């Protein structure tokens, strides 16, 4: 495939010059610019090349509007290649964030770090080319779907995110779509997986994308910037600092103001080798849908923009650079801009810069191949375009369209070996290897350097880590594998991957693998053997490595304990595509929490979020809470319901719950809590509410507001931490219909079996339930339109107007018995049983007038209030505060006799109830709820200062 090669070394006479036209379009990435030979900074750190000065060319990067000056290279630490440039637009320093006065600044030609001359010696932020080597514990990111982010900057190239970009669902990383492969695998370590586990946590610093009002923890001055990527933030405790100040912050992280409700990472164990981070954190896979067409359009647009820039400068050309066989197969390349007449070492240097590689250019060469060569190897160029050859252009035909950068064969080189058992800090041992060096010889040479006896070498393995931005892959090397050959194979596949590859020496252990997999959607009320048979038939489980550790029979769910990574991955993928009795199964990877490691006074918060509530606000809250807390304590209710969260927290002695959703979602969680309470060590956790629904009556009563309208998630968590614990009654409703139904087995008419539902807020019969039923039918017909509280209330009004002329003599269709006493009903159209002093989006149906016949209502008095309404007009007057309902009774035990089919609704869920009996009684123990405090109490530290430290999370979440 290669027609020729360009090398960074060799004599000048043996190095031909490149003179070519622009390359064809393709699915390429971001372009890199190359200055002229006289002004190009050398990425070489071992020796300097002497080059004769030549007059400076036109701007090498029109997009940056900067002109390189001759003989102004600056050798800087941390991998940067600074070059003095002339500024033609307002520019800010990435170190101190101040404006750069004058016409000169210093630009890193690899990562675009801009600095004052006075700041150069203080720069401590590493260049993107060496950042992967500085990662202490590699942890992959959870990159969400591409989106538009205002005033955000790429963590790789440091440029503004003007086009669709990725963000991590767990940390504050933002990157361009084509910069994502070069991002460090430096996400937050949220659990222990057996590799470099430790109990002491240090700050996890992330640079930039802070709000402009953020203040430094050390000097108290503003450290955020909306102009450049600058400033540091700990992604656990939220402390903010300047790039110059964060190095003097004590390294130990205490998790900040929210420490009492964060689930500490050292308490969470998860064997996640074969699972992506999306699976580990239960993030919906629907968020990851991304079409190739979007990539093609974006790539074509970038190439078109680059060509339009170069077309104005006849001395420039675009080259496509592949970094290995994998990039060729995928047709993923980087674009570099070079002068049409360039020295070969300059092109090699620019190609390495394009892939953020800081190695010696003399160790690499550029091989060329034609587009026909690509097609001969069955490579598809999706954006292939035909260019007309200009008459008389002898160079356009002579030079190929694309180049592939290759590493020269090496007889020996230096390998860094990292000890896998290191708990604190980062260290490595460097040794020189040759063609005869095998894995075993490397282990024998490294062990004495690490203080271990050579006789124990058989107890150790050499593990290769590929630290990708989306996944960290591990592979144990064979004892007899030649290391030099392994290096060459990786470099042939991808030089980028070689730059992200690290080798660990680890001690072989005999600890068994334990992966916990939650399987829901099974038929309820079956035995252990019956569940095992279903799983064997539907999922073909291997009983020698799979066992059922927990059974939740009433919910139709089991938890599997699997001792094989491959089997766990197979079952997870298969279960998500399996149905049992026409009901799809759900599969969730469950972490293992070790309560013995929880610190004192730690009461973790279990967060449930219904992303379907409140329009798109539920998804924004998921994103924010995953960043503020440990993502292992945040559960999406559409993925398995509340049960996976309760199982994860089942052994924690003390925890609290935050439910983000409407009243129906709160009832769902409270119902699941009631069913699983006996299996929880903390059997009575307190529950807070973040109202996302339409009515949100329970949220109003507990002072959490009428509905979420974009408040700061950090402030919400502080309010939950300071909330007061109150009790609330829950009620059981037994529905015993006397109307017979046809049996599916023999066709005989049999009575419908009794049903039991739980009630938290209120239960309505008649006109109240009829309106809810009309709204429910309208939502089922057009569910996409019901994404805001305003629209939902409008539909309620419309349904109510349609029922204004309707009359129902409800008092003739039902009979009411309260505490064994018959109660005569007045002439009403609706009968409502209320447990809380809020109904119909905040209306006081009972009223505030004193009445000697009844006690003053409370949510924990063990009594229900019975109220009647005369019609739609009366209901409207109640909601407008003009009238109250008709007080009928107050009691703890109710029996209703229905003489006709009547609409019934419980906490907003309506249906038509056939004639029969309805019995309402108190349900078990009272539930503990959290009521928002009227006046916040500063429990620990300065809350205002803590709020400033975390103020960036809300902006990122939105």
C-alpha positions, -999 to +999 in steps of 0.1 A: +000+000+000+029+024+008+045+040-022+071+059-003+082+070+032+091+103+048+113+101+078+121+125+105+158+115+104+184+109+077+206+133+056+190+163+040+199+150+006+179+118+012+148+137+023+126+148-007+104+178-002+066+176-002+048+196-028+012+187-031-024+199-034-052+195-009-064+160+001-098+147-006-126+151+019-134+124+044-146+115+079-117+134+094-112+152+126-098+186+138-070+201+118-036+210+130-014+238+115+023+236+107+045+267+107+073+272+082+106+253+088+123+283+102+098+289+130+086+254+138+091+244+175+107+211+180+087+185+199+120+167+204+131+169+240+164+151+237+183+172+211+178+204+192+181+208+154+199+237+139+180+253+111+189+282+089+165+311+093+142+320+065+117+348+061+084+341+079+055+329+058+019+341+060-003+330+090-001+293+095-035+292+113-059+318+099-086+306+123-065+317+153-054+349+135-019+346+148+015+350+130+045+331+141+077+349+148+111+335+138+136+321+164+112+323+194+109+288+207+106+282+244+114+250+261+088+245+288+081+217+313+049+196+314+052+187+278+043+221+263+059+234+231+055+272+235+060+295+206+060+333+206+032+345+184+018+379+174-018+385+186-043+401+163-074+398+185-082+401+223-065+371+240-064+360+276-038+340+295-048+305+304-027+306+336-037+338+353-069+345+331-057+382+327-058+400+294-026+398+274-016+434+267+006+441+237+010+421+205+030+391+218+020+359+236+032+324+240+012+296+225+017+258+229+015+245+194+002+211+207-026+220+231-032+257+223-023+268+259-018+306+257+004+324+283+021+357+292+058+356+291+059+362+328+036+332+335+056+307+315+078+296+344+048+291+366+027+269+343+019+236+360-010+224+338+004+195+317+001+195+279-025+172+264+003+151+249+017+140+283-015+141+303-023+104+299+011+095+315+001+115+346-031+097+353-028+079+386-057+055+384-072+051+349-110+054+350-130+057+318-156+085+311-193+082+305-196+104+274-232+115+269-248+124+236-234+153+216-249+187+225-243+224+224-227+239+254-223+277+257-192+292+273-175+258+276-141+247+265-126+215+252-103+197+278-080+185+250-075+213+225-087+241+249-108+257+222-144+268+227-171+242+221-187+260+191-199+227+175-217+197+191-195+182+218-195+155+243-198+158+281-192+132+308-223+121+327-202+116+359-176+144+359-170+179+344-152+168+312-162+185+280-146+176+247-151+181+210-164+150+193-131+145+174-110+153+205-128+126+226-103+098+216-075+119+230-091+126+263-075+112+294-092+083+312-093+104+344-129+103+354-139+101+391-132+068+408-166+060+422-160+024+433-133-001+440-127-029+415-097-046+430-071-024+412-053+002+433-081+003+459-076+027+488-095+042+517-080+077+516-093+100+489-074+130+475-089+159+455-099+150+420-090+182+401-106+192+368-095+222+350-117+250+337-154+255+328-160+273+360-185+302+364-170+336+361-180+344+397-162+314+413-137+323+440-105+306+450-104+287+483-068+299+489-066+336+480-104+343+479-101+360+445-121+352+414-107+321+397-133+314+371-132+326+335-157+326+306-130+334+281-105+306+285-101+271+301-087+280+335-092+274+372-094+241+391-123+224+408-123+192+429-151+171+415-158+155+449-159+184+474-163+212+449-134+234+462-123+259+437-088+273+432-065+291+408-040+270+388-013+286+409-031+280+442-045+245+440-011+229+445-010+243+481-045+230+490-042+200+514-044+169+492-070+150+513-106+154+502-133+154+528-162+155+503-172+190+514-206+202+527-224+171+514-200+146+530-228+132+553-250+122+523-223+111+498-217+073+495-179+071+499-163+053+469-142+030+492-175+015+505-186+005+470-173-026+453-181-034+417-164-060+394-169-041+362-142-055+339-165-064+309-192-037+315-190-001+302-194+028+326-228+034+311-239-001+324-222+003+357-240+036+365-273+025+349-273+053+324-299+049+297-284+036+265-310+057+245-288+087+254-260+072+233-278+071+200-256+087+174-259+084+137-231+082+112-247+107+091-243+134+117-206+125+120-202+127+082-219+161+079-198+174+108-166+161+093-174+174+058-182+208+073-148+209+091-130+199+060-149+225+039-141+252+064-104+242+064-102+242+027-118+276+025-092+289+048-063+274+029-077+284-005-069+320+002-032+310+008-016+294-022+015+284-001-006+261+022-020+226+017-040+201+037-028+166+044-048+137+058-029+117+085-037+082+097-020+069+129-023+032+121-042+003+106-072+009+128-076+045+117-073+034+080-100+008+084-124+032+101-113+061+077-107+083+108-079+107+102-066+141+114-060+171+091-028+191+092-020+223+073+016+225+060+034+248+035+035+233+000+073+232+003+082+216+036+111+196+051+102+160+058+110+163+095+085+192+097+057+171+083+065+142+107+066+167+136+032+182+126+017+147+122+028+138+157+014+171+170-019+163+154-021+131+174-008+147+207+024+126+207+055+142+221+080+115+211+112+121+191+102+127+154+133+108+143+117+076+155+088+080+131+082+081+093+053+090+071+043+064+045+021+075+016-006+057-003-031+067-030-069+066-027-068+036-051-047+019-026-074+024+000-101+009-022-078-021-030-078-028+007-116-026+008-116+006+027-147+028+022-143+065+019-178+077+027-170+113+017-150+106-014-150+135-038-134+139-072-111+169-077-103+183-112-066+183-118-054+217-129-035+217-162+002+221-157+001+211-120+028+184-120+028+182-082-009+174-076-006+141-095+028+132-080+018+133-043-008+110-027-039+122-009-032+107+025-003+097+047+000+071+074+025+078+102+045+048+113+071+041+141+104+029+129+115-006+140+135-005+172+160-031+186+156-018+221+137+008+241+126+018+275+094+005+292+078+019+322+063-006+347+037+006+373+032-013+405-005-023+407-006-025+445+004+012+451-023+028+473-011+064+474+007+085+448+021+073+415+054+058+407+070+036+380+101+017+372+119+022+339+139-006+324+154-012+289+142-041+269+155-057+237+142-082+211+148-111+235+129-096+264+098-115+274+071-109+300+088-132+324+122-116+320+107-082+326+089-093+358+122-108+370+141-076+364+114-053+379+107-072+412+141-065+429+137-029+420+104-028+439+118-046+469+104-081+462+123-114+463+131-128+428+119-162+439+083-150+440+082-139+403+056-167+396+031-149+418+031-118+396+016-109+362+022-082+336-010-065+326-014-042+297-039-013+302-054+006+273-066+038+289-093+049+264-115+078+272-147+056+270-133+023+283-102+011+301-093-024+287-070-048+305-051-078+291-028-101+310+003-108+289+015-143+283+048-152+302+066-159+269+053-130+249+080-108+234+075-072+246+092-055+216+068-074+193+039-064+214+050-027+212+052-030+174+018-045+171+002-017+192+020+010+172+009-006+139-027-006+151-027+030+164+000+053+177-027+071+197-034+038+215+003+033+222+004+067+238-025+056+260-011+022+269+004+015+303+019-017+318+012-028+354+029-055+374+002-070+396+002-098+422-019-128+412-047-133+436-072-161+441-101-138+450-133-150+434-152-128+409-186-117+421-209-098+398-244-090+410-271-087+383-307-076+391-333-092+368-368-077+369-400-083+349-404-119+360-438-134+370-445-126+407-450-150+436-429-179+424-405-201+444-367-202+441-368-233+420-394-219+396-374-187+391-343-208+384-362-229+358-374-197+341-339-183+339-325-216+327-351-218+299-351-182+288-315-171+295-297-205+295-279-197+327-249-218+337-257-230+372-220-238+379-212-200+378-246-184+384-267-186+415-298-168+428-287-147+458-319-128+465-356-132+455-382-105+456-412-127+449-439-101+452-421-078+427-411-106+403-374-099+406-342-118+415-306-109+420-280-132+404-245-137+417-222-146+389-186-157+392-176-153+355-172-120+337-181-134+303-212-150+316-223-119+334-219-098+302-238-124+282-267-125+307-269-088+309-272-083+271-295-113+266-319-103+294-325-068+279-338-085+247-359-112+264-396-113+273-414-136+297-452-138+294-451-109+269-434-087+295-398-075+288-371-083+314-349-056+328-313-060+338-293-038+361-257-042+373-257-038+411-227-026+431-219-042+465-219-017+494-198-025+525-215-008+554-186-015+578-165+011+559-190+039+562-177+067+584-195+078+615-224+103+611-227+092+574-263+089+562-261+084+524-289+098+503-306+073+479-319+093+449-347+082+427-354+103+395-383+098+371-369+113+339-404+113+323-417+138+350-413+175+345-405+174+308-367+172+304-360+185+339-357+149+352-328+141+329-310+174+339-314+164+376-300+130+369-270+146+353-265+171+382-270+146+411-245+121+395-219+149+397-227+161+431-230+127+447-216+092+440-235+080+408-240+047+425-265+063+447-286+078+419-312+056+402-333+062+372-368+048+379-374+038+342-346+013+345-359-014+368-380+008+392-371+015+428-361-021+437-324-020+425-318+011+446-334-005+477-314-037+472-281-017+469-288+001+501-303-029+519-274-033+543-267+003+551-278+010+587-289+046+581-299+063+548-325+088+535-343+090+502-349+117+477-377+111+452-377+134+421-411+131+404-448+137+408-471+124+434-476+092+415-438+086+415-437+093+452-465+067+458-446+042+436-415+045+457-433+045+490-453+014+479-420-004+470-405+006+503-435-009+522-431-042+504-393-044+509-391-028+544-386-061+562-354-068+541-338-035+549-314-029+578-327+007+579-364-003+578-378+033+582-357+057+560-370+093+557-382+104+523-378+139+508-395+151+476-384+171+446-418+178+429-417+173+391-454+165+385-485+186+378-503+188+411-475+180+435-498+183+465-476+162+489-446+184+479-466+215+488-476+202+522-439+193+530-428+227+519-408+215+488-428+238+466-454+236+438-429+222+413-393+223+403-384+254+383-346+251+378-333+256+414-297+248+421-294+211+427-267+217+453-290+239+473-317+213+471-293+187+486-284+211+514-321+216+521-326+178+522-297+176+547-313+202+569-349+190+566-371+180+596-383+145+601-421+141+602-445+112+602-473+106+577-502+082+576-506+058+547-538+041+539-548+007+524-578+006+500-594-028+495-615-030+463-639-060+464-661-059+433-692-081+433-697-079+396-687-114+381-661-116+353-656-144+328-628-169+337-602-173+311-599-211+317-634-225+316-655-195+305-675-196+338-685-162+354-666-158+386-663-128+410-634-105+404-607-111+430-602-083+455-575-057+448-554-037+472-540-002+465-521+022+487-531+058+492-509+087+504-528+119+494-564+114+486-590+092+471-619+105+450-652+091+437-675+107+412-669+140+393-633+144+407-623+109+394-642+115+362-620+146+354-589+126+362-601+099+339-607+123+310-572+137+315-557+102+316-574+093+283-562+125+266-526+118+278-527+083+264-538+096+230-510+122+227-483+116+254-457+138+237-478+169+243-479+164+281-445+177+290-453+208+310-474+217+340-490+246+322-503+224+293-514+197+318-535+221+338-550+235+305-562+200+296-578+197+331-597+229+325-609+218+291-621+184+305-638+203+333-657+226+310-670+196+291-684+181+323-701+212+336-735+202+323-731+167+335-751+157+367-746+126+389-766+119+420-737+103+438-754+102+471-780+077+456-753+055+441-731+049+471-735+042+508-709+053+534-700+038+567-674+056+590-660+037+621-690+013+620-715+042+618-737+048+588-733+084+574-760+100+553-746+118+523-758+152+511-767+160+475-732+158+460-715+147+427-681+139+442-668+123+474-632+128+484-611+113+512-581+135+520-550+126+540-531+158+535-543+195+535-537+200+498-559+188+469-561+196+432-527+215+430-527+232+463-564+238+472-576+235+508-606+213+504-613+209+541-610+246+549-596+265+579-628+272+598-631+259+633-656+231+637-663+215+671-675+183+654-641+174+640-605+175+651-579+197+634-565+177+605-529+165+606-510+142+583-501+119+612-533+118+632-545+085+619-576+100+605-590+108+571-613+137+563-643+131+541-654+160+519-681+164+492-683+186+462-715+195+443-700+197+408-673+212+385-682+248+394-678+240+431-645+224+424-633+255+405-644+277+434-624+256+459-593+258+437-598+295+434-600+299+472-636+311+472-652+282+489-644+250+508-658+215+504-687+201+523-674+185+555-690+151+559-670+129+583-637+122+599-625+087+609-600+058+606-621+031+590-644+035+561-667+011+542-682+022+509-709+003+490-711+010+453-745+004+437-733+013+402-700+015+383-684+047+394-651+065+385-625+062+412-591+078+415-563+073+441-535+098+441-543+108+405-546+072+390-582+068+378-603+039+367-640+027+366-648+006+397-676-020+393-703-023+420-691-038+452-674-029+485-645-005+491-628-006+525-603+021+535-581+016+566-547+026+580-518+008+564-492-005+588-466+019+604-465+056+596-439+066+570-411+090+578-411+120+555-387+150+554-402+185+556-382+214+544-371+237+572-385+272+573-351+286+583-320+268+572-296+259+600-259+259+592-251+225+605-214+222+594-191+249+581-199+279+561-228+270+538-224+301+518-188+293+511-197+257+503-224+269+479-197+290+461-175+259+457-203+240+440-219+268+420-207+255+387-226+222+389-260+237+382-248+256+352-232+224+338-263+205+344-283+229+323 
